[in-house]
Amino acid sequence: MTRTEYPWLLPAELIGADGPELPGDRGPARTRRTVRDWCVDTLMFLVAAAIGLLVVESSEQAGNSETVVVVDLLVGGLACCALWARRRWPAEVAVVLAVVSALAPAASAAALASLFGVAVHRPLRPVLVVGGLSLVAGSAQTVLRPDPSVSLYAALATTVVMLLLAIGWGLLVRARRQLVVALRERARRAEAEAELRAQQAQRLAREAIAREMHDVLAHRLTLLSVHAGALEFRPDAPAPEVARAAGVIRDSAHEALQDLRTIIGVLRAPGAADEGEHPQPTLATLDDLVAESRAAGMKVTLDRRIEDPAAVPATLGRTAYRIAQEALTNARKHAPGTEATVELGGGPGDGLTVAVRNEAPLGEAPRVPGSGQGLIGLTERAALAGGRFEHGPTDDGGFTVRAWLPWTP
């Protein structure tokens, strides 16, 4: 990728009032002509040569000497051949042909063609300079090589009109090309921004799924780990306790497998998961979470100071449920056998407060591996909901988790 291929990558100092500079504005842009370039250059060469021959014939009919006619013919031919270099050196060729056309009228058409090239490939200031020089040369030609059939004022007016037409046409072509370049740049930027937005949306979706997977599976797998650890540390436990622990392990494994299938279904085909078959938890289902924790042998006290949990918005209730779920999971992992208290309070306009406290661990607890991402995920959940999240040890050696979430009436 080069700057001549993508003009919008040019330095800022090269972009002025005329808009983005086009390839060739500050020198040779390419060494190979396209098919379109060959067609345009060939057409200009033929038109300039035809006009030059007409001018030479007119000069011969005006009674000029044979030497003057031959010189005009040779100079006109060389001027037409110089047009093949106008893409590489537009300003230089235009200046030379303007000076030559002042003495040889046969080079006038080639000079106009080169002036058109300057207007296309150069900014406005060089165009004005070369245009002024061409006007002086055209006026000098009218005086030095007058046409007997045309008055002086008519010849000067024709010269000015032809120069303005060449410059105006060239500026129009240049403006069109700049518009195409600007539209391409705008399309490229829009495509890049759309791709960036898609990547950000995909990243946010993956982070949401990762948080959901952690919150759901961590709760189930912690039950498995705790009860498996209890069986390992108490191989002589009574048969009813072993059977109860095995039942919890079986049920937790089944629920974890179901949750994992749901999440994998979302990853494979977003939106394909059946929300009716696997409803999202809300604050109304917090009783089931507490009951499940108690069935697993955990001491949990629920202090709910909300009149109607079903009136809590679904998104708000799901966030509060996940915070309580993760806090109970951490309490079961790091302080087994202790009592945990779940407190809920607030109302519309005041916000919803969720607090989970557990007592200090009793002795040395079994080591349960953890990723350390649970509290980080809860912080992100609370922040996304527009709330606050705090956590830390208590004075008596326990641990507390507290979150405040906005509740719009």
N, C-alpha and C positions, 0 to 999 in steps of 0.2 A: 504494500500500500504506500503510495507516494502522495505528496501534496498536490501534484498536478492532476492526479486521478480524483482526489477529494479536496476541492478548493476550500471547503469549510475548515480544513485543518491548517490553513495558512495562519501565520502570526497575526496578532491583533493589529500591529502597526501597518499591515498591508490592506486592512479593510477600512476604507474611508467613507466619504459621503456617497460615493458611487455604488456602495454595496460590496459584496464579496468579489474579489478580483478573480477573473477567469484564467484558465490555463493559458500561458503565453503573455500575461500582463507585464511581467518583469523579465522577459527573455524567452529563449527557445523552450517550448513546452514539450515537443515531441519531434522525433525525426522521421516518423512514418506517417504518411497521409492515409486517411480512410478512403473508401470508395466515394463517399460523398464529397470529401475534399478534392479528390481528383476531378470529379464532375464539375464542381464549382470553379476550380482554377482553370480547367480547360474552357469552360464557357466564357469566363472573363477574358482569357487570352484571345479567343476567337472574336468576341465582341470588340475588344480594344483594337485588334488587328484590322477588323472590317472598318471601324471608324477611322483608323489611321490611314487606310487606303483611300477612303473617300476624301479625307483632308488633303492627301498628297495629290489626288486627281484634281481637287479644287484648286490647289496651288499651281498645278501645271496649267490649268485653264486660265488662271489669273495672269499668266504671262511671265512667271518666274523662270529663271534660267534652268537649263538641264542639270547643272551642278547642284543648285539649291534643291531641286526636286529629288535628285539621287541622295543628297545628304539627309533630307527629310525622311525619305524612305528607309534609309539605313538606321537613322536615330529612332524612328518609330518602331522598327522591328526589334532593336535592342531594348527599347522601353517595354515592349510587350513581353519579351523574354525575361525581363527583370521581375515581372509579376510573379513568376514561379518562386521567387525568394521572399515574397511579401509576408508569408506566414512566419518565417524565421526572423526577419528583420523588418517589421512593418513600418516603423518610424523612419529608419534609415532609407529604405527604398522610396518612401513617399517624399522625403526631402530631396533626394537626388532627382527623381522624376519631376518634381515641381520646378526645380531649377532648369532642367533640360527642356521642359515644356514651354518655358519663357522664350526660347529661341527656336524650338522645333514644334510647330502646332500638331504634327503627327503623333506626338507623345502625350497629347492632352487627355485622351481617353484612358491611357495607362495610368496617368497621374491621378485621375479621378478614382480609378479602381483601387490604387494604392491608398488614397485618402480614406476610402471606405474601409479598407483593412485596418487602418489606424483607429478609426472610430469603433471598430468591433473589438480590437485586441488591446487597446490602451485606455487608461483613465481619461477624464475630461481635459485635464490640463495639457497633456501632450497633444490631444486632438485639436485644441484651440491654437496651440503654437503652430502645428503643421498646417492647420486650416488657414491661419493668417498668412503663412509663407506661401501657400498655394494661391491665395487671393492676390498677393503682390505679384507672383509669377504670372497669373492669368491676366492681370492688368498690364504688366510689362509686355506680354505677348500681343495684347490688343494694340498697344502702341507701336511695338517694333515690327510686328508682322500683321498689319491690318488687312481685313477682308474688304475689298472694294465694294462688294455687294451689300454690306451691312454697315450701318452707322456706328460711330464710336460708342455712343451711349447704349445702343442696343446690344453691342458686343459685351460691354461691361456688365450690363444687367443680366445677360445670358450666363456670363461667367459666374456671377454671384449666385444665381439661381442653381446652376449645376453644382457648385461647391456645397451649397446648403442642402441640396437633395442628397448628395453623397454622404455628408456628415450625418444628416438626420436619419437616413436609412441605416447607416452603421450603428448609430446610437440606439435605434429601435431594436436591431438584432442583438446588440449587447444587453439591453434591458431584458429582453426575452430570455436570453441565456442565463442572466443572473436570477431571474425569477425561477427558472427550472432548477438551478443550483439550490436556491433557498427552499423550494418545495421539497427537493430531495433530502436536504438536511433536516427539514421539519419532519418529514416522514421517517427518517432514520432515528431522530430523537424520540418521536412518538412510539416507534417500535421498541426502542431500547427501554423507554419508561414503562411501556406495557409489559415487557418481559420482566423488568425489575419488580413491578407490582405483582405479577404472577408468582415470582419467586418468593416475595415477602409473604404473600397469602399462603403459599404452600408451606413456608417455614412456620408461620403462625399455626396453621392447621396441624402440622406435625408436632409442634410443641404442645398444642392442646391435647392431641391424642396421647402423647407421651405422659402428660400430667394425669390424664384419665387412666391410663394403663397402670401408672405407678400407684395411684390412690386405690384403684380397685384390686389389683393383684397383690399389693403389699398387705392389704387387710386379710385376704384369704391365705396367702402363703405364711403370714406370721402365725395364724392359728395352727397351720400345719407344723411350723417349726417349734412353737411353744409346746404343743402336745407331744410331738415326737421327742423333744428334749426331756419332757417330764417322764415319758416311758423309759428313756435311756437312763435317767438319774434314779428312777424308782422301778427297777425291774421286779421287785417283790410287792408291787402295789396290788391291792385286792382286785379280784376279777371284775367286779362292777365298774371300778374306776378305769381299768384298762379297756373295758368294752365301751365306756362312755368316751374316752379319749380316742379310741379307734373310730367311733361313730363321728366325732367331730372332724377327725382327719379325713374320713371318707366324704362327708358333706362339704367340707371346705375345698377339697380337691375337685369335687364335681362342680361347685360354684365357680371356682377359679377357671376350670376348663370352659365353662359356658361363657364367662366374661371374656376369656381369651379369644374364643371363637367370634364373639361379637366385634371385638376390636380388630381382629384380622379381617373380618368381612368389611369393615369400614375402610381399612387400608387398601384392600383389593379393589373395591368399587365404592367410592365415596357416595353416600346417600343410599346405598343398597341395603343397609341394615334396617331391620324392621323395628321401628321404635315402639310399635304396639306390643311386639313379642318381648322386647327388652326395654321396659320403660326406664327413664332416668330417675334417680332418687330425688326426693324433695324433702322439705322439712317435716312433712307429715309421716315420712317413713323412718324418721329418727328413732321412733320406738322400736322398730324391728332391728335396727342396728344395736341398740342398747340390749334388747333381748338376746340377740345373737352373742354379744360379748358376755352376758351373764351365763348363757348356756355353755360358753367355753371356759367357765370357771372364774371369770373376772368380776370383781365387785364394782358396780357402777351405780351411781346415784344421778338421777335426772331431775334437774331443777328448771322447769320451764315456766316462765312468766309471760307467756303469750296466749291470748284467749283462743284464737283460732289459727292453728298452724297451716290449715289449708288456704288461708287468705294471704299467706306470704307468696310473693311472685316466684314462679318456678325457677328462674335463673338464680335469684337470691337464695332460695331454699336449697338448691343444689350446691351452691358454693358453701353455705353453712354446713350442710351435710358432709361434704368432703373434708372440711376443716375438722369437724368432730370425729370423723372416721380416722383420719390420719393421726390425730392426737391420741385417740384410744389405742390405735395400733402401736404407737411409740410407747405409751404407758404399759401395754402388755409386753412389749419387747424388753424394755429397760427397767421396769419395776413390777415384775409379776407378783401376784399375791397381795398387792396394795389396793386401796380403794381409790377410784377415780370419780370425780364429780364433773358433770356436764351442766353448764348453766346457759340458759337462753333468755334473752330479754329484749325489750324495745318495742317499737311500733312504727307505724307510718309517720314519716317526718323526723322521727328521732333516730332512726337507724336500728339495725339488728346487731346485738352483741352476742358473741359466742365465746365461751370460756371453758377450758378443760383443765382441771388440776388433778394431779396425782400425788400421793404421799411419797416419802423417801423410800428407796428400795430396801427390802428386807434381806440383809446379807448380800451374798454374791449371786447375782442372777446368771442364768445360762447365757452364754454368748450367742447372740442372734445376728447374723451378718446384715448389714444395711448399707445403702448407697450414699446416705447423707443428703439426698435430694428432697426428702419429704418436706422439711421446713422451708426449703427454698421454693418448692412448688407452691406451698401454702401462701408464702409471701407474694408470689406472682399472682395467684388466684385473687387474693384480697386487693392487690393493686389494680388488676384488670377490672374488678368490680367497683373501683373507686373508693375503696376503704383502706383500713390500716390493719397491720398484723404485728403482734408483739409476742415474744416468748422468752423464757429464761427460768433459772432455778429460783425456788422460794427460800425463805429464811430457814425453814425446817428441813431443808434437803430435798424437798419435792421439786416438781416442775410444773409450770403453768404455761398455757397457750391461750392467747386472747386476740380476738379479731372484732373489729367494728366495720359493718357493711352498711352503706346508705340504703335506705328504704323509702322510695318515692311514693307518696300517697296517691 
